Amino acid sequence: MNRLPTLFILATLAGCASNPPPPNWQSNTQSSLESYEKSYLDGSVALTDLSFARARAQAARTGQPQWVARVELARCATRAAALEFDDCPAYAVLKDGADLEEQSYAAFLAGDWQAVDGKSLPGQYALLLKNGAATDLSQITDPLSRLIAAGILFRQGRLSPAGITIAIDTASAQGWRRPLLAWLGVELKRAEAAGDRAASAKLRQRIGLVESSIGR
């Protein structure tokens, strides 16, 4: 795996791909999380909910809070890419059974970076922890990781206009409708606040085009 957040969720399990083969719950959790990511980013509500429920149920089969906690953190991370934030309440219920990796990732998503153990995070976020708002998001090679990073900085009120443009371009290039609409909405508010009618009109046109594709 080379994607986030599923990379984070099952990173420990990746080394188990030799003999014997990993148990079914591992591969089922991974495939369900990947389906969740795809459907969420695409904007398919029904499939999103179903895929996440399957992923959580597969992890819960182990009776291990840490794996269910990781699934819940995957959900929160993916939602951050589309600027949908909460305090990960389902993770909070499980945090006492979480390991350092989960705790650090949860603090990272919440923007509480003083509580983050950098060695426990996926390597894609090393630049973000080091440089903060000065990070060139284009250096984060994975598109979803890039959008998650942009979302976290936005939540902190530290994302530059250039960062917003990178987020829009990233979501647009991937055809990810849900985050693209969210980020275009941010840029539209900026243009309207600046009284830039031409830019506002172009952004409304882009939003309309994306919305016209929904259900197709």
Summary of the structure (lengths in Angstrom):
residues: 216
radius of gyration: 17.8
end to end distance: 28.9
largest distance: 62.7
contacts: 661
relative contact order: 0.10
helix: 75%
strand: 0%
